[in-house]
Amino acid sequence: MKNTSGLKPLGHAVLVKPYEPEISKTTLIVPPSAKERNSMVENRAVIIEIGPHAWHDSPGPRAIVGQKVYITKFAGNMAVGPKDGETYRIINDEDIYCGIEE
C-alpha cells in the first residue's frame, strides 16, 4: 500500500485511514457530514504508514502497512491529506490494539 496522502508520520506516529466494514444489504443513505463525524469515533482503520520510531521498545512491530486494525476511539488527530484530499488519523503507536482478520 502506497502513502498518497502527502502526510509523513514522524517518531512514534502511525498514519491510518478509518474504514467501515461493508454492509451487504441496506437502504440507508448516510450523508457525508455524518460520515466525517463518525470517522473520529470509528475504531477500525487500515495502516497507511508507520513512523520510524514506532514500537521501538518492543521486540518487533505490532502491525504492518496495509493491515486492518482496531484502534482507540478518539485517538490521535484527524488530518486531510494535502495531496489526495482524503481523511486520515495520525495516532500514537500504542493506540493500536489488535489486527482484524476478515
C-alpha positions, 0 to 999 in steps of 0.5 A, a space after each residue: 500500500 502506497 502513502 498518497 496522502 502527502 502526510 509523513 508520520 514522524 517518531 512514534 506516529 502511525 498514519 491510518 485511514 478509518 474504514 467501515 466494514 461493508 454492509 451487504 444489504 441496506 437502504 440507508 443513505 448516510 450523508 457525508 457530514 455524518 460520515 466525517 463525524 463518525 470517522 473520529 469515533 470509528 475504531 477500525 482503520 487500515 495502516 497507511 504508514 508507520 513512523 520510524 520510531 514506532 514500537 521501538 521498545 518492543 521486540 518487533 512491530 505490532 502491525 504492518 502497512 496495509 493491515 486492518 486494525 482496531 484502534 482507540 476511539 478518539 485517538 490521535 488527530 484527524 488530518 486531510 491529506 494535502 495531496 489526495 484530499 482524503 481523511 486520515 488519523 495520525 495516532 500514537 503507536 500504542 493506540 493500536 490494539 489488535 489486527 482484524 482478520 476478515 
